[in-house]
């Protein structure tokens, strides 16, 4: 139990650091181009009405990502009660150590992917005005079109396999179900699974880049590399 809790603590700290580096530092005002600053200043406020449930979900997403691992850490390292580590709260009884090792590999790969892809997205998309953006086809994007979304799937799947606990389902849902309004996809803050977000974004990219993006789609995989003949 102690080793598992230490692993969860390491993952917890790594995810918090990754999130802040990607979205608070690289995605901060420091890296915005002048054109992007003007674009944001000129952007009218979003007046679309969003239902209460999606609003609440958007508010609790980050707290869930913090509190779920913290509950495991407090239970396993501080109080040492082992309540959350009870086999009866697990998907498998007895717990399969091999699945946990696989989960550990998956989550670390997901966190590395999050950091690399997150840097690319924040610097090449979020920090630039619409007319400054170019289609990303290098680095990770030379192999898969949505490495950041892949990270959003790998991290919670890895966490689920490590803990094998029903409580971790909330962690999985937080990463894979979004409610953020998206004007390009006209989602209006509805509950959207990550795969639907990916498809929606691809339709938008085809409108922007046309045939170039369609040719890019033929050469690359959506979430996994495409093996060329």
Biotite code that builds the C-alpha atoms (Angstrom):
import biotite.structure as struc

atoms = struc.array([
    struc.Atom([0.000, 0.000, 0.000], chain_id="A", res_id=1, res_name="UNK", atom_name="CA", element="C"),
    struc.Atom([2.791, 2.407, 0.904], chain_id="A", res_id=2, res_name="UNK", atom_name="CA", element="C"),
    struc.Atom([4.595, 1.961, -2.435], chain_id="A", res_id=3, res_name="UNK", atom_name="CA", element="C"),
    struc.Atom([1.350, 2.485, -4.359], chain_id="A", res_id=4, res_name="UNK", atom_name="CA", element="C"),
    struc.Atom([0.609, 5.646, -2.368], chain_id="A", res_id=5, res_name="UNK", atom_name="CA", element="C"),
    struc.Atom([4.099, 7.025, -3.070], chain_id="A", res_id=6, res_name="UNK", atom_name="CA", element="C"),
    struc.Atom([3.547, 6.385, -6.790], chain_id="A", res_id=7, res_name="UNK", atom_name="CA", element="C"),
    struc.Atom([0.216, 8.218, -6.644], chain_id="A", res_id=8, res_name="UNK", atom_name="CA", element="C"),
    struc.Atom([1.961, 11.109, -4.848], chain_id="A", res_id=9, res_name="UNK", atom_name="CA", element="C"),
    struc.Atom([4.635, 11.317, -7.577], chain_id="A", res_id=10, res_name="UNK", atom_name="CA", element="C"),
    struc.Atom([1.974, 11.225, -10.303], chain_id="A", res_id=11, res_name="UNK", atom_name="CA", element="C"),
    struc.Atom([-0.067, 13.871, -8.456], chain_id="A", res_id=12, res_name="UNK", atom_name="CA", element="C"),
    struc.Atom([2.887, 16.281, -8.179], chain_id="A", res_id=13, res_name="UNK", atom_name="CA", element="C"),
    struc.Atom([3.986, 15.629, -11.789], chain_id="A", res_id=14, res_name="UNK", atom_name="CA", element="C"),
    struc.Atom([0.502, 16.308, -13.163], chain_id="A", res_id=15, res_name="UNK", atom_name="CA", element="C"),
    struc.Atom([0.150, 19.553, -11.169], chain_id="A", res_id=16, res_name="UNK", atom_name="CA", element="C"),
    struc.Atom([3.565, 20.749, -12.384], chain_id="A", res_id=17, res_name="UNK", atom_name="CA", element="C"),
    struc.Atom([2.797, 19.773, -15.981], chain_id="A", res_id=18, res_name="UNK", atom_name="CA", element="C"),
    struc.Atom([-0.569, 21.540, -15.895], chain_id="A", res_id=19, res_name="UNK", atom_name="CA", element="C"),
    struc.Atom([0.939, 24.755, -14.557], chain_id="A", res_id=20, res_name="UNK", atom_name="CA", element="C"),
    struc.Atom([3.921, 24.729, -16.928], chain_id="A", res_id=21, res_name="UNK", atom_name="CA", element="C"),
    struc.Atom([1.711, 24.148, -19.962], chain_id="A", res_id=22, res_name="UNK", atom_name="CA", element="C"),
    struc.Atom([-1.289, 26.368, -19.249], chain_id="A", res_id=23, res_name="UNK", atom_name="CA", element="C"),
    struc.Atom([-0.037, 28.927, -16.705], chain_id="A", res_id=24, res_name="UNK", atom_name="CA", element="C"),
    struc.Atom([3.505, 29.500, -17.998], chain_id="A", res_id=25, res_name="UNK", atom_name="CA", element="C"),
    struc.Atom([3.657, 28.633, -21.723], chain_id="A", res_id=26, res_name="UNK", atom_name="CA", element="C"),
    struc.Atom([0.008, 29.582, -22.105], chain_id="A", res_id=27, res_name="UNK", atom_name="CA", element="C"),
    struc.Atom([0.422, 32.829, -20.159], chain_id="A", res_id=28, res_name="UNK", atom_name="CA", element="C"),
    struc.Atom([0.367, 36.412, -21.402], chain_id="A", res_id=29, res_name="UNK", atom_name="CA", element="C"),
    struc.Atom([4.160, 36.480, -21.585], chain_id="A", res_id=30, res_name="UNK", atom_name="CA", element="C"),
    struc.Atom([4.157, 34.446, -24.811], chain_id="A", res_id=31, res_name="UNK", atom_name="CA", element="C"),
    struc.Atom([1.194, 36.123, -26.547], chain_id="A", res_id=32, res_name="UNK", atom_name="CA", element="C"),
    struc.Atom([2.009, 37.844, -29.818], chain_id="A", res_id=33, res_name="UNK", atom_name="CA", element="C"),
    struc.Atom([0.889, 41.449, -30.254], chain_id="A", res_id=34, res_name="UNK", atom_name="CA", element="C"),
    struc.Atom([-1.659, 40.339, -32.829], chain_id="A", res_id=35, res_name="UNK", atom_name="CA", element="C"),
    struc.Atom([-3.068, 37.778, -30.400], chain_id="A", res_id=36, res_name="UNK", atom_name="CA", element="C"),
    struc.Atom([-3.357, 40.408, -27.649], chain_id="A", res_id=37, res_name="UNK", atom_name="CA", element="C"),
    struc.Atom([-5.318, 42.682, -29.966], chain_id="A", res_id=38, res_name="UNK", atom_name="CA", element="C"),
    struc.Atom([-7.495, 39.766, -31.085], chain_id="A", res_id=39, res_name="UNK", atom_name="CA", element="C"),
    struc.Atom([-8.386, 38.908, -27.488], chain_id="A", res_id=40, res_name="UNK", atom_name="CA", element="C"),
    struc.Atom([-9.104, 42.555, -26.629], chain_id="A", res_id=41, res_name="UNK", atom_name="CA", element="C"),
    struc.Atom([-11.425, 42.895, -29.636], chain_id="A", res_id=42, res_name="UNK", atom_name="CA", element="C"),
    struc.Atom([-13.225, 39.619, -28.972], chain_id="A", res_id=43, res_name="UNK", atom_name="CA", element="C"),
    struc.Atom([-16.827, 40.225, -27.823], chain_id="A", res_id=44, res_name="UNK", atom_name="CA", element="C"),
    struc.Atom([-18.045, 38.514, -24.639], chain_id="A", res_id=45, res_name="UNK", atom_name="CA", element="C"),
    struc.Atom([-19.664, 35.100, -25.045], chain_id="A", res_id=46, res_name="UNK", atom_name="CA", element="C"),
    struc.Atom([-23.397, 35.671, -24.493], chain_id="A", res_id=47, res_name="UNK", atom_name="CA", element="C"),
    struc.Atom([-24.508, 32.119, -25.163], chain_id="A", res_id=48, res_name="UNK", atom_name="CA", element="C"),
    struc.Atom([-26.563, 30.532, -22.407], chain_id="A", res_id=49, res_name="UNK", atom_name="CA", element="C"),
    struc.Atom([-25.039, 27.427, -20.869], chain_id="A", res_id=50, res_name="UNK", atom_name="CA", element="C"),
    struc.Atom([-27.082, 25.036, -18.755], chain_id="A", res_id=51, res_name="UNK", atom_name="CA", element="C"),
    struc.Atom([-26.364, 24.674, -15.036], chain_id="A", res_id=52, res_name="UNK", atom_name="CA", element="C"),
    struc.Atom([-25.096, 21.058, -15.179], chain_id="A", res_id=53, res_name="UNK", atom_name="CA", element="C"),
    struc.Atom([-22.282, 21.748, -17.699], chain_id="A", res_id=54, res_name="UNK", atom_name="CA", element="C"),
    struc.Atom([-21.335, 24.885, -15.745], chain_id="A", res_id=55, res_name="UNK", atom_name="CA", element="C"),
    struc.Atom([-21.055, 22.912, -12.506], chain_id="A", res_id=56, res_name="UNK", atom_name="CA", element="C"),
    struc.Atom([-19.049, 20.172, -14.181], chain_id="A", res_id=57, res_name="UNK", atom_name="CA", element="C"),
    struc.Atom([-16.591, 22.746, -15.562], chain_id="A", res_id=58, res_name="UNK", atom_name="CA", element="C"),
    struc.Atom([-16.167, 24.147, -12.036], chain_id="A", res_id=59, res_name="UNK", atom_name="CA", element="C"),
    struc.Atom([-15.492, 20.791, -10.344], chain_id="A", res_id=60, res_name="UNK", atom_name="CA", element="C"),
    struc.Atom([-13.206, 19.243, -12.976], chain_id="A", res_id=61, res_name="UNK", atom_name="CA", element="C"),
    struc.Atom([-9.899, 20.591, -11.641], chain_id="A", res_id=62, res_name="UNK", atom_name="CA", element="C"),
    struc.Atom([-10.877, 20.054, -7.949], chain_id="A", res_id=63, res_name="UNK", atom_name="CA", element="C"),
    struc.Atom([-11.664, 16.400, -8.757], chain_id="A", res_id=64, res_name="UNK", atom_name="CA", element="C"),
    struc.Atom([-8.232, 15.968, -10.371], chain_id="A", res_id=65, res_name="UNK", atom_name="CA", element="C"),
    struc.Atom([-6.714, 17.276, -7.138], chain_id="A", res_id=66, res_name="UNK", atom_name="CA", element="C"),
    struc.Atom([-8.927, 15.688, -4.476], chain_id="A", res_id=67, res_name="UNK", atom_name="CA", element="C"),
    struc.Atom([-9.144, 12.119, -5.837], chain_id="A", res_id=68, res_name="UNK", atom_name="CA", element="C"),
    struc.Atom([-5.352, 11.509, -5.697], chain_id="A", res_id=69, res_name="UNK", atom_name="CA", element="C"),
    struc.Atom([-5.174, 13.453, -2.416], chain_id="A", res_id=70, res_name="UNK", atom_name="CA", element="C"),
    struc.Atom([-7.697, 11.098, -0.821], chain_id="A", res_id=71, res_name="UNK", atom_name="CA", element="C"),
    struc.Atom([-5.471, 8.138, -1.721], chain_id="A", res_id=72, res_name="UNK", atom_name="CA", element="C"),
    struc.Atom([-2.385, 9.964, -0.414], chain_id="A", res_id=73, res_name="UNK", atom_name="CA", element="C"),
    struc.Atom([-4.019, 11.003, 2.885], chain_id="A", res_id=74, res_name="UNK", atom_name="CA", element="C"),
    struc.Atom([-5.487, 7.541, 3.410], chain_id="A", res_id=75, res_name="UNK", atom_name="CA", element="C"),
    struc.Atom([-2.276, 5.683, 2.562], chain_id="A", res_id=76, res_name="UNK", atom_name="CA", element="C"),
    struc.Atom([0.529, 7.907, 3.900], chain_id="A", res_id=77, res_name="UNK", atom_name="CA", element="C"),
    struc.Atom([-0.929, 10.197, 6.570], chain_id="A", res_id=78, res_name="UNK", atom_name="CA", element="C"),
    struc.Atom([-3.831, 8.389, 8.251], chain_id="A", res_id=79, res_name="UNK", atom_name="CA", element="C"),
    struc.Atom([-2.675, 4.918, 7.126], chain_id="A", res_id=80, res_name="UNK", atom_name="CA", element="C"),
    struc.Atom([-6.187, 3.540, 7.354], chain_id="A", res_id=81, res_name="UNK", atom_name="CA", element="C"),
    struc.Atom([-6.134, 1.758, 4.011], chain_id="A", res_id=82, res_name="UNK", atom_name="CA", element="C"),
    struc.Atom([-9.847, 2.326, 3.430], chain_id="A", res_id=83, res_name="UNK", atom_name="CA", element="C"),
    struc.Atom([-9.491, 3.228, -0.240], chain_id="A", res_id=84, res_name="UNK", atom_name="CA", element="C"),
    struc.Atom([-7.048, 0.360, -0.743], chain_id="A", res_id=85, res_name="UNK", atom_name="CA", element="C"),
    struc.Atom([-9.579, -2.224, 0.373], chain_id="A", res_id=86, res_name="UNK", atom_name="CA", element="C"),
    struc.Atom([-9.918, -4.972, -2.301], chain_id="A", res_id=87, res_name="UNK", atom_name="CA", element="C"),
    struc.Atom([-13.708, -4.627, -2.115], chain_id="A", res_id=88, res_name="UNK", atom_name="CA", element="C"),
    struc.Atom([-13.416, -1.115, -3.593], chain_id="A", res_id=89, res_name="UNK", atom_name="CA", element="C"),
    struc.Atom([-11.370, -2.508, -6.492], chain_id="A", res_id=90, res_name="UNK", atom_name="CA", element="C"),
    struc.Atom([-12.453, -3.637, -9.929], chain_id="A", res_id=91, res_name="UNK", atom_name="CA", element="C"),
    struc.Atom([-10.403, -6.781, -9.348], chain_id="A", res_id=92, res_name="UNK", atom_name="CA", element="C"),
    struc.Atom([-10.163, -8.869, -6.215], chain_id="A", res_id=93, res_name="UNK", atom_name="CA", element="C"),
    struc.Atom([-7.348, -9.718, -5.681], chain_id="A", res_id=94, res_name="UNK", atom_name="CA", element="C"),
    struc.Atom([-5.639, -6.727, -7.334], chain_id="A", res_id=95, res_name="UNK", atom_name="CA", element="C"),
    struc.Atom([-3.533, -7.578, -10.410], chain_id="A", res_id=96, res_name="UNK", atom_name="CA", element="C"),
    struc.Atom([0.014, -6.218, -10.034], chain_id="A", res_id=97, res_name="UNK", atom_name="CA", element="C"),
    struc.Atom([0.696, -6.625, -13.769], chain_id="A", res_id=98, res_name="UNK", atom_name="CA", element="C"),
    struc.Atom([-2.203, -4.323, -14.651], chain_id="A", res_id=99, res_name="UNK", atom_name="CA", element="C"),
    struc.Atom([-0.821, -1.748, -12.233], chain_id="A", res_id=100, res_name="UNK", atom_name="CA", element="C"),
    struc.Atom([2.606, -1.901, -13.886], chain_id="A", res_id=101, res_name="UNK", atom_name="CA", element="C"),
    struc.Atom([0.964, -1.418, -17.296], chain_id="A", res_id=102, res_name="UNK", atom_name="CA", element="C"),
    struc.Atom([-1.005, 1.507, -15.844], chain_id="A", res_id=103, res_name="UNK", atom_name="CA", element="C"),
    struc.Atom([2.192, 3.072, -14.514], chain_id="A", res_id=104, res_name="UNK", atom_name="CA", element="C"),
    struc.Atom([3.839, 2.886, -17.952], chain_id="A", res_id=105, res_name="UNK", atom_name="CA", element="C"),
    struc.Atom([0.728, 4.325, -19.625], chain_id="A", res_id=106, res_name="UNK", atom_name="CA", element="C"),
    struc.Atom([0.371, 7.284, -17.240], chain_id="A", res_id=107, res_name="UNK", atom_name="CA", element="C"),
    struc.Atom([4.039, 8.284, -17.402], chain_id="A", res_id=108, res_name="UNK", atom_name="CA", element="C"),
    struc.Atom([3.926, 8.140, -21.201], chain_id="A", res_id=109, res_name="UNK", atom_name="CA", element="C"),
    struc.Atom([0.719, 10.213, -21.083], chain_id="A", res_id=110, res_name="UNK", atom_name="CA", element="C"),
    struc.Atom([2.289, 12.859, -18.830], chain_id="A", res_id=111, res_name="UNK", atom_name="CA", element="C"),
    struc.Atom([5.338, 13.196, -21.096], chain_id="A", res_id=112, res_name="UNK", atom_name="CA", element="C"),
    struc.Atom([3.036, 13.471, -24.104], chain_id="A", res_id=113, res_name="UNK", atom_name="CA", element="C"),
    struc.Atom([0.969, 16.107, -22.257], chain_id="A", res_id=114, res_name="UNK", atom_name="CA", element="C"),
    struc.Atom([4.071, 18.218, -21.659], chain_id="A", res_id=115, res_name="UNK", atom_name="CA", element="C"),
    struc.Atom([5.442, 18.009, -25.215], chain_id="A", res_id=116, res_name="UNK", atom_name="CA", element="C"),
    struc.Atom([2.121, 18.411, -27.043], chain_id="A", res_id=117, res_name="UNK", atom_name="CA", element="C"),
    struc.Atom([0.940, 21.047, -24.569], chain_id="A", res_id=118, res_name="UNK", atom_name="CA", element="C"),
    struc.Atom([3.990, 23.197, -25.289], chain_id="A", res_id=119, res_name="UNK", atom_name="CA", element="C"),
    struc.Atom([3.331, 22.974, -29.028], chain_id="A", res_id=120, res_name="UNK", atom_name="CA", element="C"),
    struc.Atom([-0.359, 23.855, -28.719], chain_id="A", res_id=121, res_name="UNK", atom_name="CA", element="C"),
    struc.Atom([0.126, 26.793, -26.366], chain_id="A", res_id=122, res_name="UNK", atom_name="CA", element="C"),
    struc.Atom([2.987, 28.323, -28.367], chain_id="A", res_id=123, res_name="UNK", atom_name="CA", element="C"),
    struc.Atom([1.739, 27.617, -31.886], chain_id="A", res_id=124, res_name="UNK", atom_name="CA", element="C"),
    struc.Atom([-2.017, 28.047, -31.388], chain_id="A", res_id=125, res_name="UNK", atom_name="CA", element="C"),
    struc.Atom([-3.094, 29.689, -28.120], chain_id="A", res_id=126, res_name="UNK", atom_name="CA", element="C"),
    struc.Atom([-0.378, 32.350, -28.188], chain_id="A", res_id=127, res_name="UNK", atom_name="CA", element="C"),
    struc.Atom([-0.922, 33.388, -31.807], chain_id="A", res_id=128, res_name="UNK", atom_name="CA", element="C"),
    struc.Atom([-3.698, 35.254, -33.588], chain_id="A", res_id=129, res_name="UNK", atom_name="CA", element="C"),
    struc.Atom([-5.859, 33.286, -36.015], chain_id="A", res_id=130, res_name="UNK", atom_name="CA", element="C"),
    struc.Atom([-4.099, 34.633, -39.111], chain_id="A", res_id=131, res_name="UNK", atom_name="CA", element="C"),
    struc.Atom([-0.655, 33.780, -37.632], chain_id="A", res_id=132, res_name="UNK", atom_name="CA", element="C"),
    struc.Atom([-1.391, 30.104, -37.041], chain_id="A", res_id=133, res_name="UNK", atom_name="CA", element="C"),
    struc.Atom([-0.018, 27.444, -39.324], chain_id="A", res_id=134, res_name="UNK", atom_name="CA", element="C"),
    struc.Atom([-0.993, 23.820, -39.680], chain_id="A", res_id=135, res_name="UNK", atom_name="CA", element="C"),
    struc.Atom([1.140, 21.744, -37.304], chain_id="A", res_id=136, res_name="UNK", atom_name="CA", element="C"),
    struc.Atom([2.782, 18.824, -39.130], chain_id="A", res_id=137, res_name="UNK", atom_name="CA", element="C"),
    struc.Atom([6.151, 18.438, -37.408], chain_id="A", res_id=138, res_name="UNK", atom_name="CA", element="C"),
    struc.Atom([7.332, 16.721, -34.230], chain_id="A", res_id=139, res_name="UNK", atom_name="CA", element="C"),
    struc.Atom([4.624, 14.540, -32.717], chain_id="A", res_id=140, res_name="UNK", atom_name="CA", element="C"),
    struc.Atom([2.183, 15.935, -35.276], chain_id="A", res_id=141, res_name="UNK", atom_name="CA", element="C"),
    struc.Atom([4.120, 14.228, -38.058], chain_id="A", res_id=142, res_name="UNK", atom_name="CA", element="C"),
    struc.Atom([2.772, 10.919, -36.732], chain_id="A", res_id=143, res_name="UNK", atom_name="CA", element="C"),
    struc.Atom([-0.557, 11.666, -35.018], chain_id="A", res_id=144, res_name="UNK", atom_name="CA", element="C"),
    struc.Atom([-2.933, 14.593, -35.413], chain_id="A", res_id=145, res_name="UNK", atom_name="CA", element="C"),
    struc.Atom([-4.019, 14.912, -31.779], chain_id="A", res_id=146, res_name="UNK", atom_name="CA", element="C"),
    struc.Atom([-1.240, 13.995, -29.322], chain_id="A", res_id=147, res_name="UNK", atom_name="CA", element="C"),
    struc.Atom([-2.684, 16.238, -26.602], chain_id="A", res_id=148, res_name="UNK", atom_name="CA", element="C"),
    struc.Atom([-6.050, 14.493, -26.745], chain_id="A", res_id=149, res_name="UNK", atom_name="CA", element="C"),
    struc.Atom([-4.219, 11.168, -26.638], chain_id="A", res_id=150, res_name="UNK", atom_name="CA", element="C"),
    struc.Atom([-2.582, 12.323, -23.398], chain_id="A", res_id=151, res_name="UNK", atom_name="CA", element="C"),
    struc.Atom([-6.047, 13.181, -22.021], chain_id="A", res_id=152, res_name="UNK", atom_name="CA", element="C"),
    struc.Atom([-6.989, 9.533, -22.562], chain_id="A", res_id=153, res_name="UNK", atom_name="CA", element="C"),
    struc.Atom([-3.759, 7.850, -21.442], chain_id="A", res_id=154, res_name="UNK", atom_name="CA", element="C"),
    struc.Atom([-3.417, 9.684, -18.117], chain_id="A", res_id=155, res_name="UNK", atom_name="CA", element="C"),
    struc.Atom([-6.813, 8.690, -16.636], chain_id="A", res_id=156, res_name="UNK", atom_name="CA", element="C"),
    struc.Atom([-6.608, 5.164, -18.104], chain_id="A", res_id=157, res_name="UNK", atom_name="CA", element="C"),
    struc.Atom([-3.206, 4.741, -16.455], chain_id="A", res_id=158, res_name="UNK", atom_name="CA", element="C"),
    struc.Atom([-4.537, 6.078, -13.152], chain_id="A", res_id=159, res_name="UNK", atom_name="CA", element="C"),
    struc.Atom([-7.472, 3.656, -13.316], chain_id="A", res_id=160, res_name="UNK", atom_name="CA", element="C"),
    struc.Atom([-5.158, 0.692, -13.873], chain_id="A", res_id=161, res_name="UNK", atom_name="CA", element="C"),
    struc.Atom([-2.800, 1.770, -11.075], chain_id="A", res_id=162, res_name="UNK", atom_name="CA", element="C"),
    struc.Atom([-5.522, 2.198, -8.452], chain_id="A", res_id=163, res_name="UNK", atom_name="CA", element="C"),
    struc.Atom([-8.122, -0.253, -9.858], chain_id="A", res_id=164, res_name="UNK", atom_name="CA", element="C"),
    struc.Atom([-10.544, 1.692, -7.682], chain_id="A", res_id=165, res_name="UNK", atom_name="CA", element="C"),
    struc.Atom([-14.122, 2.789, -8.371], chain_id="A", res_id=166, res_name="UNK", atom_name="CA", element="C"),
    struc.Atom([-13.293, 6.293, -7.096], chain_id="A", res_id=167, res_name="UNK", atom_name="CA", element="C"),
    struc.Atom([-10.881, 6.692, -10.011], chain_id="A", res_id=168, res_name="UNK", atom_name="CA", element="C"),
    struc.Atom([-13.824, 6.680, -12.428], chain_id="A", res_id=169, res_name="UNK", atom_name="CA", element="C"),
    struc.Atom([-14.364, 10.334, -11.473], chain_id="A", res_id=170, res_name="UNK", atom_name="CA", element="C"),
    struc.Atom([-10.734, 11.009, -12.421], chain_id="A", res_id=171, res_name="UNK", atom_name="CA", element="C"),
    struc.Atom([-11.303, 9.309, -15.783], chain_id="A", res_id=172, res_name="UNK", atom_name="CA", element="C"),
    struc.Atom([-14.511, 11.284, -16.458], chain_id="A", res_id=173, res_name="UNK", atom_name="CA", element="C"),
    struc.Atom([-12.822, 14.590, -15.647], chain_id="A", res_id=174, res_name="UNK", atom_name="CA", element="C"),
    struc.Atom([-10.171, 14.083, -18.322], chain_id="A", res_id=175, res_name="UNK", atom_name="CA", element="C"),
    struc.Atom([-12.428, 12.639, -20.998], chain_id="A", res_id=176, res_name="UNK", atom_name="CA", element="C"),
    struc.Atom([-15.684, 14.618, -20.663], chain_id="A", res_id=177, res_name="UNK", atom_name="CA", element="C"),
    struc.Atom([-15.575, 18.331, -21.483], chain_id="A", res_id=178, res_name="UNK", atom_name="CA", element="C"),
    struc.Atom([-18.155, 21.090, -21.212], chain_id="A", res_id=179, res_name="UNK", atom_name="CA", element="C"),
    struc.Atom([-16.101, 24.033, -22.465], chain_id="A", res_id=180, res_name="UNK", atom_name="CA", element="C"),
    struc.Atom([-17.947, 26.238, -24.970], chain_id="A", res_id=181, res_name="UNK", atom_name="CA", element="C"),
    struc.Atom([-16.427, 26.062, -28.428], chain_id="A", res_id=182, res_name="UNK", atom_name="CA", element="C"),
    struc.Atom([-17.592, 28.551, -31.040], chain_id="A", res_id=183, res_name="UNK", atom_name="CA", element="C"),
    struc.Atom([-15.899, 26.722, -33.915], chain_id="A", res_id=184, res_name="UNK", atom_name="CA", element="C"),
    struc.Atom([-17.695, 23.467, -33.100], chain_id="A", res_id=185, res_name="UNK", atom_name="CA", element="C"),
    struc.Atom([-20.807, 25.177, -31.721], chain_id="A", res_id=186, res_name="UNK", atom_name="CA", element="C"),
    struc.Atom([-20.898, 22.914, -28.668], chain_id="A", res_id=187, res_name="UNK", atom_name="CA", element="C"),
    struc.Atom([-22.350, 25.616, -26.403], chain_id="A", res_id=188, res_name="UNK", atom_name="CA", element="C"),
    struc.Atom([-20.968, 24.017, -23.275], chain_id="A", res_id=189, res_name="UNK", atom_name="CA", element="C"),
    struc.Atom([-22.686, 20.654, -23.723], chain_id="A", res_id=190, res_name="UNK", atom_name="CA", element="C"),
    struc.Atom([-21.204, 17.459, -22.297], chain_id="A", res_id=191, res_name="UNK", atom_name="CA", element="C"),
    struc.Atom([-18.781, 16.214, -24.945], chain_id="A", res_id=192, res_name="UNK", atom_name="CA", element="C"),
    struc.Atom([-16.633, 13.073, -24.893], chain_id="A", res_id=193, res_name="UNK", atom_name="CA", element="C"),
    struc.Atom([-13.030, 13.542, -25.966], chain_id="A", res_id=194, res_name="UNK", atom_name="CA", element="C"),
    struc.Atom([-13.435, 11.569, -29.225], chain_id="A", res_id=195, res_name="UNK", atom_name="CA", element="C"),
    struc.Atom([-16.292, 13.845, -30.283], chain_id="A", res_id=196, res_name="UNK", atom_name="CA", element="C"),
    struc.Atom([-14.095, 16.857, -29.549], chain_id="A", res_id=197, res_name="UNK", atom_name="CA", element="C"),
    struc.Atom([-11.396, 15.427, -31.789], chain_id="A", res_id=198, res_name="UNK", atom_name="CA", element="C"),
    struc.Atom([-13.790, 14.858, -34.698], chain_id="A", res_id=199, res_name="UNK", atom_name="CA", element="C"),
    struc.Atom([-15.301, 18.297, -34.248], chain_id="A", res_id=200, res_name="UNK", atom_name="CA", element="C"),
    struc.Atom([-11.852, 19.905, -34.309], chain_id="A", res_id=201, res_name="UNK", atom_name="CA", element="C"),
    struc.Atom([-10.946, 18.006, -37.468], chain_id="A", res_id=202, res_name="UNK", atom_name="CA", element="C"),
    struc.Atom([-14.020, 19.324, -39.270], chain_id="A", res_id=203, res_name="UNK", atom_name="CA", element="C"),
    struc.Atom([-13.009, 22.836, -38.270], chain_id="A", res_id=204, res_name="UNK", atom_name="CA", element="C"),
    struc.Atom([-9.430, 22.279, -39.468], chain_id="A", res_id=205, res_name="UNK", atom_name="CA", element="C"),
    struc.Atom([-10.693, 21.054, -42.846], chain_id="A", res_id=206, res_name="UNK", atom_name="CA", element="C"),
    struc.Atom([-12.648, 24.305, -43.216], chain_id="A", res_id=207, res_name="UNK", atom_name="CA", element="C"),
    struc.Atom([-9.525, 26.325, -42.427], chain_id="A", res_id=208, res_name="UNK", atom_name="CA", element="C"),
    struc.Atom([-6.849, 24.416, -44.354], chain_id="A", res_id=209, res_name="UNK", atom_name="CA", element="C"),
    struc.Atom([-8.970, 22.554, -46.914], chain_id="A", res_id=210, res_name="UNK", atom_name="CA", element="C"),
    struc.Atom([-7.203, 20.017, -49.117], chain_id="A", res_id=211, res_name="UNK", atom_name="CA", element="C"),
    struc.Atom([-3.886, 20.417, -47.266], chain_id="A", res_id=212, res_name="UNK", atom_name="CA", element="C"),
    struc.Atom([-5.464, 19.104, -44.076], chain_id="A", res_id=213, res_name="UNK", atom_name="CA", element="C"),
    struc.Atom([-7.228, 16.261, -45.898], chain_id="A", res_id=214, res_name="UNK", atom_name="CA", element="C"),
    struc.Atom([-3.872, 15.155, -47.352], chain_id="A", res_id=215, res_name="UNK", atom_name="CA", element="C"),
    struc.Atom([-2.343, 15.436, -43.876], chain_id="A", res_id=216, res_name="UNK", atom_name="CA", element="C"),
    struc.Atom([-5.147, 13.214, -42.524], chain_id="A", res_id=217, res_name="UNK", atom_name="CA", element="C"),
    struc.Atom([-4.306, 10.552, -45.102], chain_id="A", res_id=218, res_name="UNK", atom_name="CA", element="C"),
    struc.Atom([-0.684, 10.426, -43.936], chain_id="A", res_id=219, res_name="UNK", atom_name="CA", element="C"),
    struc.Atom([-1.269, 10.453, -40.168], chain_id="A", res_id=220, res_name="UNK", atom_name="CA", element="C"),
    struc.Atom([-3.422, 8.695, -37.588], chain_id="A", res_id=221, res_name="UNK", atom_name="CA", element="C"),
    struc.Atom([-5.975, 10.459, -35.411], chain_id="A", res_id=222, res_name="UNK", atom_name="CA", element="C"),
    struc.Atom([-4.678, 9.227, -32.041], chain_id="A", res_id=223, res_name="UNK", atom_name="CA", element="C"),
    struc.Atom([-2.281, 6.437, -33.065], chain_id="A", res_id=224, res_name="UNK", atom_name="CA", element="C"),
    struc.Atom([0.414, 6.463, -35.776], chain_id="A", res_id=225, res_name="UNK", atom_name="CA", element="C"),
    struc.Atom([-0.691, 5.228, -39.166], chain_id="A", res_id=226, res_name="UNK", atom_name="CA", element="C"),
    struc.Atom([1.460, 2.463, -40.535], chain_id="A", res_id=227, res_name="UNK", atom_name="CA", element="C"),
    struc.Atom([2.213, 3.290, -44.144], chain_id="A", res_id=228, res_name="UNK", atom_name="CA", element="C"),
    struc.Atom([2.428, 0.585, -46.782], chain_id="A", res_id=229, res_name="UNK", atom_name="CA", element="C"),
])
